[in-house]
């Protein structure tokens, strides 16, 4: 079945969708925020919700420990849920970037929200 999908995308001249593109990940981020706000366990696509939280939490952690490298100065009182909100708001303002690598989008969103001065 997978070979058939790959063959059909090759025949049509289109690349298969990038697994970490923003259009696949960020709807799950929005669902994660809704679940968190309603104090419930994940209700959407838990795989992509986990990818969202993992990417944001990892970027958050590394940005806290290496602001010089990541060019992000996370406020001391910030939490991962706030970082997810920052990313979702960024994507809402820049839907033209949804086809791009979501890991890059996460970093750019945090850089714009929490720049080092």
Rosetta silent file (secondary structure, phi, psi, omega in degrees, C-alpha in Angstrom):
SEQUENCE: XXXXXXXXXXXXXXXXXXXXXXXXXXXXXXXXXXXXXXXXXXXXXXXXXXXXXXXXXXXXXXXXXXXXXXXXXXXXXXXXXXXXXXXXXXXXXXXXXXXXXXXXXXXXXXXXXXXXX
SCORE:     score description
SCORE:     0.000 S_00000001
   1 L     0.000  -46.568  179.657    0.000    0.000    0.000 S_00000001
   2 H   -62.217  -41.633  178.571    2.776    2.459    0.923 S_00000001
   3 H   -59.462  -38.544  177.934    4.615    1.606   -2.294 S_00000001
   4 H   -64.727  -40.288  177.845    1.436    2.416   -4.201 S_00000001
   5 H   -65.142  -44.085  179.357    1.121    5.783   -2.500 S_00000001
   6 H   -64.489  -41.404  179.301    4.742    6.631   -3.196 S_00000001
   7 H   -63.950  -40.661 -178.942    4.396    5.529   -6.813 S_00000001
   8 H   -68.850  -35.853  177.838    1.258    7.599   -7.299 S_00000001
   9 H   -71.570  -34.490  177.436    2.886   10.717   -5.840 S_00000001
  10 H   -67.489  -40.507 -179.658    5.974   10.151   -8.007 S_00000001
  11 H   -66.504  -32.576 -178.912    3.797    9.702  -11.092 S_00000001
  12 H   -83.969   -7.548 -179.975    1.906   12.906  -10.359 S_00000001
  13 L    81.504    8.233 -179.089    5.145   14.852   -9.875 S_00000001
  14 L  -107.178  141.498  174.761    4.230   15.793   -6.300 S_00000001
  15 L   -76.149  148.061  173.694    6.284   15.052   -3.236 S_00000001
  16 L   -63.940  154.080 -176.904    4.541   13.203   -0.422 S_00000001
  17 L   -62.279  138.150  178.430    3.574   15.581    2.423 S_00000001
  18 L   -68.013  129.078 -172.677    6.415   16.370    4.808 S_00000001
  19 L   -66.616  -19.565 -179.033    5.562   14.680    8.112 S_00000001
  20 L  -110.417   20.389  178.904    6.560   17.679   10.224 S_00000001
  21 E   -68.683  151.804 -176.888    4.952   20.419    8.163 S_00000001
  22 H   -58.834  -34.297 -178.551    3.007   22.995   10.086 S_00000001
  23 H   -68.886  -15.789  176.200   -0.295   22.104    8.468 S_00000001
  24 H   -94.111  -29.435 -172.627   -0.028   18.619    9.994 S_00000001
  25 H   -94.495  -45.061 -168.181    1.221   19.641   13.442 S_00000001
  26 H   -70.120  -27.902  170.820   -0.370   22.948   14.415 S_00000001
  27 H   -59.873  -33.624  177.303   -4.041   21.904   14.375 S_00000001
  28 H   -69.549  -32.739  176.147   -2.985   19.406   17.047 S_00000001
  29 H   -63.727  -43.224  178.121   -1.353   22.236   19.010 S_00000001
  30 H   -62.263  -41.623  178.440   -4.649   24.116   18.985 S_00000001
  31 H   -65.213  -38.185  178.112   -6.483   20.998   20.155 S_00000001
  32 H   -61.364  -43.004  177.961   -3.907   20.509   22.896 S_00000001
  33 H   -63.331  -40.544  178.395   -4.531   24.048   24.164 S_00000001
  34 H   -64.220  -42.627  178.342   -8.289   23.442   24.138 S_00000001
  35 H   -63.466  -42.491  179.982   -7.858   20.193   26.062 S_00000001
  36 H   -63.252  -43.776 -179.373   -5.548   21.908   28.570 S_00000001
  37 H   -63.766  -32.306 -179.826   -8.008   24.798   29.048 S_00000001
  38 L   -95.428    9.904  175.483  -10.822   22.324   29.703 S_00000001
  39 L    54.285   49.839  179.340   -8.669   20.244   32.051 S_00000001
  40 L  -134.112  161.082  176.674   -9.013   17.031   30.053 S_00000001
  41 L   -68.361  166.026 -178.938   -6.731   14.465   28.490 S_00000001
  42 L   -54.620  132.767 -178.397   -5.861   14.669   24.816 S_00000001
  43 L  -117.474  -12.452 -177.603   -8.948   14.252   22.653 S_00000001
  44 L   -95.464 -142.879  176.786   -7.605   14.829   19.148 S_00000001
  45 L   -77.540   97.339 -172.174   -4.866   13.125   17.199 S_00000001
  46 H   -63.596  -29.508  177.434   -2.704   12.220   20.167 S_00000001
  47 H   -61.783  -51.181 -178.738    0.316   11.407   18.000 S_00000001
  48 H   -71.837  -31.803  174.564    0.430   14.918   16.537 S_00000001
  49 H   -62.378  -41.241  177.520   -0.505   16.486   19.871 S_00000001
  50 H   -64.819  -39.665  175.922    2.498   14.713   21.357 S_00000001
  51 H   -61.599  -43.820  179.382    4.720   15.944   18.523 S_00000001
  52 H   -59.041  -55.116 -177.605    3.525   19.491   19.119 S_00000001
  53 H   -61.001  -41.680 -179.814    4.146   19.417   22.855 S_00000001
  54 H   -62.533  -44.671  179.096    7.468   17.645   22.359 S_00000001
  55 H   -64.517  -46.538 -178.003    8.767   20.153   19.812 S_00000001
  56 H   -67.005  -44.632 -179.054    7.657   23.158   21.809 S_00000001
  57 H   -63.973  -39.055  179.420    8.876   21.752   25.140 S_00000001
  58 H   -67.417  -45.356  177.522   12.267   20.821   23.690 S_00000001
  59 H   -62.035  -41.470  178.304   12.741   24.236   22.077 S_00000001
  60 H   -58.331  -48.561 -178.384   11.584   25.838   25.338 S_00000001
  61 H   -62.072  -49.518 -178.673   14.114   23.814   27.359 S_00000001
  62 H   -68.193  -36.169  177.972   17.049   24.508   25.066 S_00000001
  63 H   -64.910  -37.644  176.963   16.145   28.181   24.709 S_00000001
  64 H   -64.143  -40.526 -174.985   16.115   28.519   28.497 S_00000001
  65 H   -85.284  -22.865 -178.453   19.524   26.911   28.834 S_00000001
  66 L  -137.026   62.976 -179.731   21.167   28.506   25.752 S_00000001
  67 H   -61.016  -28.700  178.389   19.532   31.872   24.992 S_00000001
  68 H   -64.862  -35.529 -178.734   22.742   32.964   23.258 S_00000001
  69 H   -81.093  -43.116 -174.592   22.460   30.121   20.761 S_00000001
  70 H   -90.843  -11.755 -179.667   18.689   30.122   20.194 S_00000001
  71 L    59.248   35.604  177.926   18.187   33.907   20.439 S_00000001
  72 L  -130.646  127.437  176.364   15.198   33.320   22.724 S_00000001
  73 L  -114.401   93.755 -177.313   14.964   34.677   26.270 S_00000001
  74 L   -70.408  128.398  176.570   12.132   32.784   27.918 S_00000001
  75 L   -60.759  145.190 -177.331   10.592   34.719   30.827 S_00000001
  76 L   -57.030  -34.323 -176.797   11.194   33.033   34.193 S_00000001
  77 L   -86.849   -2.848 -177.078    7.461   32.659   34.852 S_00000001
  78 L   -70.496  149.305  177.114    6.667   31.190   31.417 S_00000001
  79 L  -123.105  164.780 -179.028    5.362   27.637   31.072 S_00000001
  80 H   -59.038  -38.255  179.432    5.278   25.254   28.123 S_00000001
  81 H   -60.736  -34.405  176.481    1.535   25.849   27.683 S_00000001
  82 H   -68.230  -38.340  178.516    2.301   29.544   27.168 S_00000001
  83 H   -64.640  -39.191  176.425    4.922   28.658   24.581 S_00000001
  84 H   -61.952  -42.048  178.295    2.372   26.526   22.722 S_00000001
  85 H   -61.676  -42.010  177.209   -0.004   29.496   22.762 S_00000001
  86 H   -57.637  -44.785 -178.863    2.792   31.716   21.366 S_00000001
  87 H   -66.343  -45.177  179.624    3.334   29.255   18.524 S_00000001
  88 H   -61.929  -41.774  178.593   -0.378   28.921   17.719 S_00000001
  89 H   -64.413  -39.484  177.413   -0.765   32.713   17.658 S_00000001
  90 H   -61.424  -46.812 -179.516    2.241   33.021   15.350 S_00000001
  91 H   -63.933  -37.113  176.837    0.795   30.444   12.953 S_00000001
  92 H   -60.879  -34.786  179.652   -2.568   32.244   13.002 S_00000001
  93 H   -82.405  -19.491 -175.727   -0.742   35.405   11.858 S_00000001
  94 L  -131.792   60.171 -178.256    1.396   33.558    9.284 S_00000001
  95 H   -64.095  -20.263  178.798   -0.703   30.841    7.628 S_00000001
  96 H   -65.980  -12.850 -179.995    1.468   31.118    4.506 S_00000001
  97 H   -96.789    1.316 -175.673    4.191   29.268    6.450 S_00000001
  98 L   -59.917  -24.148  179.620    2.092   26.206    7.282 S_00000001
  99 L   -79.443   -9.511 -175.993    3.783   24.137    4.574 S_00000001
 100 L   -83.865  171.554  179.642    7.191   24.708    6.203 S_00000001
 101 E   -62.658  120.257 -176.038    9.031   22.623    8.788 S_00000001
 102 H   -64.262  -27.400  178.237    7.147   23.041   12.062 S_00000001
 103 H   -64.001  -39.980  177.553   10.372   22.836   14.093 S_00000001
 104 H   -67.436  -41.405  179.727   11.603   25.978   12.369 S_00000001
 105 H   -62.230  -41.116  178.432    8.257   27.707   12.886 S_00000001
 106 H   -58.593  -46.954 -179.009    8.353   26.940   16.623 S_00000001
 107 H   -63.859  -45.683  179.503   11.778   28.546   16.955 S_00000001
 108 H   -61.950  -42.444  179.403   10.828   31.635   14.939 S_00000001
 109 H   -59.999  -43.548  179.711    7.619   32.102   16.948 S_00000001
 110 H   -69.101  -37.773  177.767    9.553   31.979   20.223 S_00000001
 111 H   -61.732  -39.200 -179.714   12.252   34.299   18.883 S_00000001
 112 H   -75.050  -34.878 -178.712    9.633   36.881   17.969 S_00000001
 113 H   -77.042  -38.140 -174.255    7.677   36.529   21.216 S_00000001
 114 L  -129.886   63.091 -179.417   10.668   36.436   23.565 S_00000001
 115 L   -70.995  150.759  174.967   13.642   38.101   21.889 S_00000001
 116 L   -81.321  136.916 -179.771   16.811   38.612   23.891 S_00000001
 117 L  -114.198    0.000    0.000   17.588   42.276   24.464 S_00000001
